[in-house]
Amino acid sequence: MLDRAIFQLTEGQVSDVVEGMGSYHIFYASQVEPEQVQTLEEVRDDLTQEVRHQMGADRFADMATRLTSLVYDHPDSLEPAAQALSMSLGSASGITRDGLLNPEDAGEHAAALSPHAAILNDIRVRRAVFSPQVLNDRHNSGVIEISPDTMIAVSVVDVIPAHIPP
């Protein structure tokens, strides 16, 4: 009812009193622009991109839900989650409570040299690595959301106690 009253107005015209949404309204058309309709060909690329983006977001949300379930269902290993989701596991060394060690001190698989160094150095990831459940019990961490499109779960394989090298 409101839309009919609005769209029948011409420029400069005032509507009659219109009842709608529990109150009364009077509309004034200060400017009227002609309807603009784009052809399918004009919007095809935008629509295709939007549909692909939505499908990707839906798939990501599904994978995130499955990852969370698998991490908790198999607390002693990330391997079942990696296999079920067709993902590969990574390995990194040299992660400390305060940051990442220099590559020379971290040894093979130095986290600082990893393409994922920024993620591994994220305070949320380091807190998870050093939580008692992950560090002492060797259970998987929960799923950590780094950004809307990046999630990670970690587990500890080996611990080298803090020491001063010779």
C-alpha angles and dihedrals in degrees: 000000000000093000092051091053092048099045095047092062122102123212112294093012125129120214127230117254108291124198115216144135093015096306144063125262139192118195131202121197104216093168132012121197123194117253113268117208122181122207121242089251090056093053101031096100093047092048092048091050092047093049091048091048091050093047090050091049091050091049091048092050090050092049091048091053092048092046091053092050094046094048091054095039091054104033096168099057141026091205096091090052092048092049095045092050096039091241130138124236121234131209127211135177132194100051113147134177089258101042143292123325121239109271091246090058097040099060125202115006092019108195090217090063094045119110083233095054093122091054093045090049092051110119091231091057093046091049090052093048091052097042112117093243093055101032102039104023094037092227124148118266119240117262110286117208107216094174135343090278101033127071131165140184121197138196132185120239101172137009125206109195117234111272141159111248118231 
